[in-house]
Amino acid sequence: MKETVFIIYTLLFGTQLFAQNEIHLKSGEIIDCQVKSFNNGDLAADFKGNIIHLKMAEIASIFFEKTQPKIDTTKPLIEIPKPIEKGELKGVVTYFFNNNYGDKPDIGAEVWIYKIIDDEDEKKLNDFLKLELASTIRERQINNPDESIDTNELKKLDAYPYKKFSELSLRVSKMIIDIEYRENRLNITVDGNGNYSAKLEPGKYGIIARSNHEINNHMNTLMNEPKMLPDVVDIKPNETVDKSFRFQ
């Protein structure tokens, strides 16, 4: 902006400070005068000994003496940044009610949306996904003692031996606290049909859906808290991403 104002100032005053000028108004009127100053879209000029003020929006062009350049005021003197084209994120949050009814809208559920800052931010969200899978595998083995635990799968999730699983669980707990108190987090409560939507600037976002009906019964640090489901989305200009969550 400073550069633009400097250029305008130079064109108006940099060659001959009080040279005779010819101003063409958009109304068709032509004024012979001396341009004195330009400030915040207001041009002051000496017209037959009187100072007159013109808005730049009224001026079609300004002609200086032959040695001076011409300013075309039909174009903006100050460039206005183009508005950012946003994308849309929307979805439905449901929970399993019973075998007869099936799923219901998870009315009152929350959807946390936050912009992923760096690779470490995304890694923390991936830890959340790993914890969900690791907890399911461990509990399957606890509920079926005769079934051997899939240690290879747990190692891939960085959740074996048990010490690793505990460390993973603790990292996720800290991550959730961090997200919960993050200033730029967008918090949306789903409507009566379980719907949510948000207009977002382009970029990568973390999403955490927090159920209002399902409780986390996994044996980890999130036990007895509202059940949560994480995900990552990439928002692009003028595109809609559908991301729904189903709690069961």
C-alpha positions, 0 to 999 in steps of 0.5 A: 500500500505504501508503494502505491501511495508513493507512486501516486504522489510521484506522478502527481508531484514528482516532476513539476509541483504546480504545473497546469493540469487538465482534469477530465471528470466522468460527467464530461466536464473538463477543469483546467487547474493546478493539482495541490495534494492527494489524500485518502481518495480526495484530490485538492486543486487550485481552480482560478485561485480557489481550492476545490476538492474532488473525489477520485471516483468522480475523475476519469483522467488527469493530464499533466503538461507534455513532459508529465505522465497521464494518470488513468483514474478509471482503474483503482489507485490502491489495489484491493486484495481479492477476497479469499475463495473459501471451501465448505465442510459439511456432514452428518453426525449419528449414533447407533441407537438399537438394532430395531431403530438403527442410527439416530442423529447425535443431537447436541454432538460437537464438531471441533475444526482447527487448521493444522499448523505443521507436520507435528500437528497432523502426527498428533491427530494420527496418534488419535487414530492409532489409539482407537485401533490399538484399543479395539485390538487389546479389548478384543483379546481381553474379551476373548482370552483364548485369542492370541493378541496381534502384536505385529499389528500393535507394533505398527500402531506404536502400541506394543508392549503395554508401556508403548500403548500407555505412552500413546494414550497419554499423548492423545490426552494431551493433544485433546486438551491442547485442541480444546483450548486452541484459540482458533478452534471452530466449535459447531453443535450439530442441528436436530438432524445431526447436520453441521457445516462450515465455510473455511479458507483453503488448507488442511484441517483437523476434525474431532467429532464429540458425541453427545450420546456415546461414552468412550469405554475403551480402557485408555486415558479417555475412558468414560469421556464422551466418545470422539472420532478424529479425521483430517480434511483438505479444503480447496476453494469453491469445493465441498467436502462431505465428512460424516461421523457415525458413533457406535 
